Amino acid sequence: MSSCTGVPFETVLRYLPKTITAQLATTSLQSTRWAARIIDPRVSNPPLRIVEDELIERIRRRIPSSEGGALRLGIGHDAALIHSGNQDWAVTCDQFLEDVHFLIDKHPPASVGYKALARATSDIVAMGARPRFFLLSLALPVERSGTWLNELLSGMARASKLLGLRLAGGDTARSPGRGRVALNLVVLGEVQHGRKIGRAGARPGDGIYVTGILGRSQLGLELLLRGMAKHGKYRKFLFPHYYPVLPLDFGLWLGRNNLPSAMMDISDGLSTDLARLCRSSGVGARIHADQVPTVSVPGSLPQIPALAPLTLALHGGEDYGLLFTVRRRMAPRIPRMFGRTRISRIGEIVRGSGVSIVGARGEVSSLVPGGWDHFAKR
């Protein structure tokens, strides 16, 4: 869903033939846990190297993918923007794989269904588009085709109602042997004609904004992996991880008023996704640690770096809020609250490259991308 040239590997598949059925059988044994990387003051100008993005660039160079004609935006943004007749459509594709994105013994099936659709739709929201239709391709072993599947579908139905989506088709397949569950979703959203919000429009002087509280989903995941999900006092912290709420109305308002100069969703962590936006726009960024909206971590949890609020906010993924930039003259139009959505200005776009962060005492450090990267070595 994101990239410095653009997007994670799943996203590029949206541009390949037969995206509805492709790659459903492929799974991975990679951990669902994000690397807990923190600010490294020793590095003055770190290379913004995200292995997944390098793979995407290889694909882009080898397969015809240039923008033009009906393809108004292609690889490098949260979704493709396609013009058809008198209508523009944002089109995205997203995979949700067992043992990569969810754990069958830890994530309730209803949350798997809900989150699979919500995370795919997050790309549509980041284009300022209104979600309309989705296609579902599903591969699963026979033993998951009963009650487990019914609960998954209930969760997905809940998400579809909340997001205004209608299922338009898809595909099913049986995973061989004791295979894993794999979902692939294509989501289509309507874009106001003439509007084009991508990642490449940020310019020096633009303000940097995020929605929501960052690190909430990662905190829930940490609790889940540490076996604390059954403790009653921690259950409320799991819901942002299980059932993320998308800032749909605010995204539509931004798009309708053409306010963002660049925008994407926060799916792989702020440190990684901001680096991607900067790479796409050919700029750098400076953010302020005390302006980042961090999650409140219970004092009863271990005091370790992986559970530090700022670490969770900078490097934790799956919050599915919006990361966007706004021209200085337009900044007064950005509210602090929009309904229940909180909006925070966290920094500014600067000349050059890379992302730096200003600490509480004014010290400036390079912010190393430390979010989720499917192909990074751990």
Secondary structure, 3 states (H helix, E strand, C coil): CCCCCCCCHHHHHHHCCCCCCCCCCCCCCCCCCCCCCCCECCCCCCCCCCHHHHHHHHHHHHCCCCCECCEEECCCCCCEEEEECCEEEEEEEEEEEECCCECCCCCCHHHHHHHHHHHHHHHHHCCCCEEEEEEEEEEECHHHCCHHHHHHHHHHHHHHHHHCCEEEEEEEEECCCCCCCEEEEEEEEEECCCCCCCCCCCCCCCEEEEECCECHHHHHHHHHHCCCCCCHHHHHHCHHHHCCCCCHHHHHHHHHCCCEEEEEECCCCHHHHHHHHHHHHCCEEEEEHHHCCECCCCCCCCCCHHHCHHHHHHHCCCCCCEEEEECHHHHHHCCCEECCEEEEEEEEEECCCCEEEECCCCCEEECCCCCCCCCCCC
